[in-house]
Amino acid sequence: MIEDKNTSRTSLSELGEFGLIDHLTKNFEIQQESTILGIGDDAAVLDFKDKKCVLTTDLLIEGVHFDLSYVPLKHLGYKAVMVNLSDVYAMNATATQITVSIAVSNRFPLEALEELYAGIETAAKIYNVDVVGGDTTSSTTGLMISITAIGQADKDSLVYRDGAGENDLLVVSGDLGAAYLGLQVLEREKQVYKANPNSQPDLDQYSYLIERQLKPEARKDIKELLKALDVKPTSMIDISDGLSSEVIHLCTKSKVGVNLYEEKIPLDPAVISTCEEFKLNSTTVALSGGEDYELLFTIKQEDFPKIKANPNLTVIGHITDEKSGIGLVTRANEKIQLVAQGWNPIKE
């Protein structure tokens, strides 16, 4: 149950649907030239001129994708935007607009939704996207958030999952596994709290992991970095369901194999130490954890000198022919078949 920090508690029924939308979106400002008309009419009007439009959507459901016992609503709003913008950046496109739709039960007062929308507003400002529409409706099962992200790109700039070729290098941004471990820490502390509500957890040593779980950042900077380096990926995907799943997606779409090197997978020191504490294998966590929202992509070998000294990028493997299979080369130099064990959104 939500604990409302505010002394006042305004019922949503006092505003009605349109009053609620007006109230929650009154602070959104138009920033993009492509937004001709945002919120306030039957539909938004966008003009991308000679650009290609990309479109993606994600649905987040309470009890499936988030737990409000430890996820602040402001963080949830921010993260919901990141989940979608990450998909736009994975197309090597620029995110420009989002729409926000929510279904909410009567246990949520207006003040709770103000927190949620404050997170959305913060994300929109930082990532320079316009909120141009959406919907609100009632729910009998808690909170649901559906965000649609819109972006634009030149036709020649777009990058798909099916472009990887033999001998290309497999590259990842940032580091992996931290978001999953942040979730494990939060789940553990939830159980401790249930057993002893007076306990005060000391989470300082897990701050990086928890931030990666509660407030991830979409890698808008990688698109801009690669452009500055004059590198166009041959294929790209974002890491939402775990590294292994995303590698398999790229290879399957591109009809190629891969050698992914275990020793090259980038891990933050906090991931390594927390894996030891939880008695987890750090490679398994990086491969299967998910929610890192880093970008995984392939580049031509001749582009390697352009990226090799960049601290944001790590070469973790190379593309092979399809018959060679999708394999993980272990630290012991054994090649084993890579299996998708990451998040499955329709698993029962």
C-alpha positions as CSV (number, residue, x, y, z in Angstrom):
1,M,0.0,0.0,0.0
2,I,1.2,3.5,-0.8
3,E,2.2,5.7,2.1
4,D,1.3,9.2,1.1
5,K,3.9,11.7,2.5
6,N,1.5,14.6,1.9
7,T,-1.0,15.5,4.6
8,S,-3.7,16.2,2.0
9,R,-5.2,13.4,0.0
10,T,-7.2,14.5,-3.0
11,S,-9.6,11.9,-4.6
12,L,-9.2,11.6,-8.4
13,S,-12.9,11.6,-8.8
14,E,-12.9,15.3,-7.6
15,L,-11.2,16.3,-10.9
16,G,-12.7,14.0,-13.5
17,E,-10.7,12.6,-16.4
18,F,-10.1,15.8,-18.3
19,G,-9.5,17.8,-15.2
20,L,-6.9,15.2,-14.1
21,I,-5.1,15.3,-17.4
22,D,-5.1,19.1,-17.4
23,H,-3.7,19.1,-13.9
24,L,-1.0,16.5,-14.4
25,T,0.2,17.9,-17.7
26,K,0.0,21.7,-17.0
27,N,3.8,22.0,-16.6
28,F,4.9,20.2,-19.8
29,E,6.6,22.5,-22.2
30,I,7.1,22.1,-26.0
31,Q,10.8,21.8,-26.9
32,Q,10.9,20.1,-30.3
33,E,10.5,21.8,-33.7
34,S,8.7,18.7,-34.9
35,T,5.9,19.2,-32.4
36,I,3.3,21.4,-34.1
37,L,0.5,20.7,-31.5
38,G,0.9,18.7,-28.3
39,I,-1.7,18.1,-25.5
40,G,-5.1,19.8,-25.8
41,D,-6.8,18.5,-28.9
42,D,-8.1,15.1,-30.1
43,A,-4.6,14.2,-31.4
44,A,-1.1,15.6,-31.5
45,V,0.3,17.1,-34.7
46,L,3.9,16.3,-35.6
47,D,6.0,17.3,-38.7
48,F,9.3,15.4,-39.3
49,K,9.7,16.9,-42.8
50,D,12.2,14.7,-44.6
51,K,13.1,12.5,-41.6
52,K,12.0,8.9,-41.0
53,C,9.8,8.4,-37.9
54,V,10.4,5.6,-35.4
55,L,7.8,4.5,-32.9
56,T,8.0,2.2,-29.9
57,T,5.8,1.4,-26.9
58,D,6.1,-0.4,-23.6
59,L,3.6,-1.3,-20.9
60,L,4.6,-1.5,-17.2
61,I,2.2,-3.3,-14.8
62,E,2.3,-3.1,-11.0
63,G,3.3,-6.5,-9.5
64,V,4.9,-7.6,-12.7
65,H,7.4,-4.9,-13.7
66,F,7.6,-2.9,-10.4
67,D,6.8,-3.1,-6.7
68,L,5.6,0.1,-5.1
69,S,6.7,-1.1,-1.7
70,Y,10.3,0.1,-2.6
71,V,9.9,1.9,-5.9
72,P,9.2,5.6,-5.4
73,L,6.6,6.9,-7.8
74,K,8.8,9.7,-9.0
75,H,11.5,7.2,-9.9
76,L,8.9,5.0,-11.6
77,G,7.8,7.8,-13.8
78,Y,11.4,8.6,-14.8
79,K,12.2,4.9,-15.5
80,A,9.1,4.4,-17.6
81,V,10.3,7.1,-19.9
82,M,13.8,5.6,-20.0
83,V,12.5,2.2,-21.0
84,N,11.0,3.7,-24.1
85,L,13.7,6.2,-25.1
86,S,16.3,3.4,-24.9
87,D,14.5,1.6,-27.8
88,V,14.6,4.8,-29.9
89,Y,18.3,5.2,-29.3
90,A,18.8,1.5,-30.2
91,M,17.6,2.5,-33.7
92,N,20.3,5.2,-33.8
93,A,17.5,7.7,-33.8
94,T,16.7,10.9,-31.8
95,A,13.8,10.7,-29.4
96,T,11.4,13.7,-29.8
97,Q,8.0,13.0,-28.3
98,I,6.2,10.6,-25.9
99,T,2.6,9.9,-25.0
100,V,1.7,8.7,-21.5
101,S,-1.3,6.6,-20.6
102,I,-2.1,5.3,-17.1
103,A,-4.7,3.0,-15.5
104,V,-5.0,3.7,-11.8
105,S,-7.1,2.3,-8.9
106,N,-8.9,4.4,-6.4
107,R,-6.2,3.7,-3.7
108,F,-4.1,6.4,-5.5
109,P,-4.8,10.0,-4.5
110,L,-4.0,12.9,-6.8
111,E,-0.8,13.6,-4.8
112,A,0.6,10.2,-5.8
113,L,0.0,10.8,-9.5
114,E,1.7,14.2,-9.1
115,E,4.8,12.4,-8.0
116,L,4.6,10.0,-10.9
117,Y,4.2,12.8,-13.4
118,A,7.0,14.8,-11.7
119,G,9.3,11.9,-12.7
120,I,8.0,11.9,-16.2
121,E,8.4,15.7,-16.5
122,T,12.0,15.5,-15.2
123,A,12.9,12.8,-17.8
124,A,11.2,14.7,-20.6
125,K,13.2,17.9,-19.7
126,I,16.6,16.1,-19.4
127,Y,16.2,14.1,-22.6
128,N,14.6,16.9,-24.5
129,V,11.3,15.2,-25.5
130,D,7.8,16.6,-25.6
131,V,4.8,14.9,-23.9
132,V,2.2,15.2,-26.6
133,G,-0.7,13.1,-25.4
134,G,-2.0,10.0,-23.6
135,D,-4.9,8.7,-21.6
136,T,-6.1,8.0,-18.1
137,T,-8.5,5.4,-17.0
138,S,-9.5,3.4,-13.9
139,S,-8.0,0.1,-12.9
140,T,-9.1,-2.6,-10.5
141,T,-5.7,-4.2,-10.2
142,G,-3.3,-1.3,-9.3
143,L,-1.2,0.9,-11.5
144,M,-0.4,0.4,-15.2
145,I,1.7,2.8,-17.3
146,S,1.9,2.7,-21.1
147,I,4.4,5.1,-22.8
148,T,4.8,5.4,-26.5
149,A,8.0,7.1,-27.7
150,I,8.5,8.7,-31.1
151,G,11.8,9.6,-32.7
152,Q,13.3,10.7,-36.0
153,A,16.3,9.9,-38.1
154,D,17.7,10.3,-41.5
155,K,17.1,7.2,-43.6
156,D,20.8,6.5,-43.9
157,S,21.3,6.9,-40.1
158,L,18.9,4.2,-39.0
159,V,20.4,1.0,-37.6
160,Y,18.5,-2.3,-37.4
161,R,19.1,-5.6,-35.7
162,D,19.7,-7.5,-39.0
163,G,22.9,-5.8,-40.3
164,A,25.7,-7.6,-38.5
165,G,28.2,-9.3,-40.8
166,E,31.0,-11.8,-40.4
167,N,34.1,-10.4,-38.7
168,D,32.2,-7.4,-37.3
169,L,33.1,-6.6,-33.7
170,L,30.5,-6.9,-30.9
171,V,30.5,-3.8,-28.7
172,V,28.6,-2.8,-25.5
173,S,28.2,0.5,-23.7
174,G,28.7,0.9,-20.0
175,D,28.7,-2.1,-17.6
176,L,26.3,-4.9,-17.0
177,G,24.5,-6.7,-14.2
178,A,24.1,-3.8,-11.7
179,A,20.3,-3.3,-12.3
180,Y,19.6,-7.0,-11.5
181,L,21.6,-6.9,-8.4
182,G,19.9,-3.7,-7.3
183,L,16.6,-5.5,-7.5
184,Q,18.0,-8.4,-5.4
185,V,19.1,-6.0,-2.7
186,L,15.7,-4.2,-2.7
187,E,13.9,-7.6,-2.5
188,R,16.1,-8.7,0.4
189,E,15.5,-5.6,2.3
190,K,11.8,-5.9,1.7
191,Q,11.8,-9.3,3.4
192,V,13.9,-7.9,6.3
193,Y,11.4,-5.1,6.7
194,K,8.5,-7.6,6.7
195,A,10.2,-9.5,9.5
196,N,11.1,-6.4,11.5
197,P,9.4,-3.1,10.5
198,N,11.7,-1.2,12.8
199,S,14.9,-2.2,11.0
200,Q,16.9,0.6,9.3
201,P,18.8,-0.7,6.3
202,D,22.2,0.7,5.5
203,L,22.3,0.7,1.7
204,D,25.2,3.0,1.1
205,Q,27.4,0.3,-0.4
206,Y,24.7,-0.7,-2.8
207,S,23.9,2.9,-4.0
208,Y,25.2,2.3,-7.6
209,L,23.2,-0.9,-7.9
210,I,20.0,0.5,-6.6
211,E,20.3,3.6,-8.8
212,R,20.7,1.4,-11.8
213,Q,17.5,-0.4,-10.9
214,L,15.3,2.5,-9.8
215,K,16.7,5.3,-12.0
216,P,18.4,4.0,-15.1
217,E,19.6,6.3,-17.8
218,A,18.9,5.7,-21.5
219,R,22.1,6.0,-23.5
220,K,21.3,9.0,-25.6
221,D,25.0,9.9,-25.4
222,I,26.2,6.8,-27.4
223,K,24.4,7.8,-30.6
224,E,26.0,11.3,-30.3
225,L,29.4,9.7,-29.4
226,L,29.4,7.3,-32.4
227,K,28.5,10.1,-34.8
228,A,31.4,12.2,-33.4
229,L,33.7,9.3,-33.9
230,D,32.4,8.7,-37.5
231,V,31.2,5.2,-36.7
232,K,27.9,3.8,-37.9
233,P,27.0,0.5,-36.2
234,T,26.0,-2.3,-38.6
235,S,23.4,-3.6,-36.1
236,M,22.1,-2.5,-32.7
237,I,19.8,-3.4,-29.9
238,D,19.2,-2.2,-26.3
239,I,19.9,-4.5,-23.3
240,S,16.5,-4.7,-21.5
241,D,16.1,-8.5,-21.2
242,G,19.7,-9.6,-20.5
243,L,22.9,-9.7,-22.6
244,S,22.4,-13.3,-23.7
245,S,18.9,-12.7,-25.0
246,E,20.0,-9.5,-26.9
247,V,23.0,-11.2,-28.5
248,I,20.8,-14.0,-29.7
249,H,18.3,-11.5,-31.1
250,L,21.1,-9.8,-33.1
251,C,22.6,-13.0,-34.4
252,T,19.2,-14.6,-35.3
253,K,18.1,-11.5,-37.2
254,S,21.4,-11.1,-38.9
255,K,21.8,-14.8,-39.6
256,V,25.3,-14.9,-38.1
257,G,27.1,-16.6,-35.2
258,V,29.2,-15.0,-32.5
259,N,32.1,-15.6,-30.1
260,L,31.3,-13.7,-26.9
261,Y,34.2,-13.6,-24.5
262,E,33.4,-14.0,-20.9
263,E,36.5,-12.1,-19.7
264,K,35.6,-9.1,-21.8
265,I,32.2,-8.5,-20.2
266,P,32.4,-5.1,-18.4
267,L,31.5,-5.4,-14.7
268,D,31.4,-2.6,-12.1
269,P,33.4,-3.4,-8.9
270,A,30.1,-3.2,-6.9
271,V,28.7,-5.9,-9.1
272,I,31.6,-8.2,-8.5
273,S,31.6,-7.7,-4.7
274,T,27.8,-8.0,-4.4
275,C,27.8,-11.2,-6.5
276,E,30.3,-12.7,-4.0
277,E,28.0,-11.6,-1.1
278,F,24.9,-13.1,-2.7
279,K,26.9,-16.2,-3.9
280,L,26.0,-15.5,-7.5
281,N,28.1,-16.0,-10.6
282,S,28.9,-12.5,-12.0
283,T,28.9,-13.7,-15.6
284,T,25.4,-15.3,-15.2
285,V,24.2,-12.0,-13.7
286,A,25.5,-10.0,-16.6
287,L,24.2,-12.4,-19.2
288,S,20.7,-12.9,-17.7
289,G,20.0,-10.0,-15.4
290,G,18.4,-7.4,-17.7
291,E,17.2,-3.8,-17.2
292,D,20.7,-2.4,-17.9
293,Y,19.4,-0.3,-20.8
294,E,22.9,-0.2,-22.3
295,L,23.4,-0.4,-26.1
296,L,24.7,-3.6,-27.8
297,F,25.9,-3.1,-31.3
298,T,28.3,-4.3,-34.0
299,I,30.9,-2.4,-36.0
300,K,33.2,-3.0,-38.9
301,Q,36.7,-4.1,-37.9
302,E,38.2,-1.1,-39.6
303,D,36.3,1.2,-37.1
304,F,38.0,-0.4,-34.1
305,P,40.8,2.2,-33.9
306,K,38.1,4.9,-33.6
307,I,36.6,3.4,-30.5
308,K,39.3,1.4,-28.8
309,A,40.4,4.1,-26.3
310,N,36.9,5.2,-25.4
311,P,35.9,4.4,-21.7
312,N,32.2,4.2,-22.6
313,L,32.6,1.3,-25.0
314,T,33.9,-2.3,-24.7
315,V,34.5,-4.9,-27.4
316,I,33.2,-8.1,-26.0
317,G,33.2,-10.4,-29.1
318,H,33.2,-10.8,-32.8
319,I,30.7,-12.1,-35.4
320,T,31.3,-15.4,-37.1
321,D,29.4,-17.4,-39.7
322,E,26.0,-18.8,-38.8
323,K,27.2,-22.4,-38.7
324,S,29.7,-21.6,-36.0
325,G,26.8,-20.9,-33.6
326,I,26.1,-18.4,-30.9
327,G,28.7,-19.1,-28.3
328,L,30.3,-17.9,-25.0
329,V,34.0,-18.4,-24.8
330,T,34.7,-18.9,-21.1
331,R,37.8,-17.8,-19.2
332,A,39.0,-21.4,-19.5
333,N,38.8,-20.9,-23.3
334,E,35.9,-23.3,-23.8
335,K,33.1,-22.4,-26.1
336,I,29.6,-23.1,-24.9
337,Q,26.3,-22.4,-26.5
338,L,24.7,-19.2,-25.3
339,V,21.2,-19.6,-23.9
340,A,18.6,-16.9,-23.5
341,Q,17.8,-16.9,-19.8
342,G,16.9,-13.3,-19.4
343,W,13.5,-11.7,-18.7
344,N,10.5,-13.3,-20.5
345,P,7.5,-11.0,-20.4
346,I,5.0,-13.7,-21.2
347,K,6.4,-16.4,-19.0
348,E,3.8,-18.0,-16.7
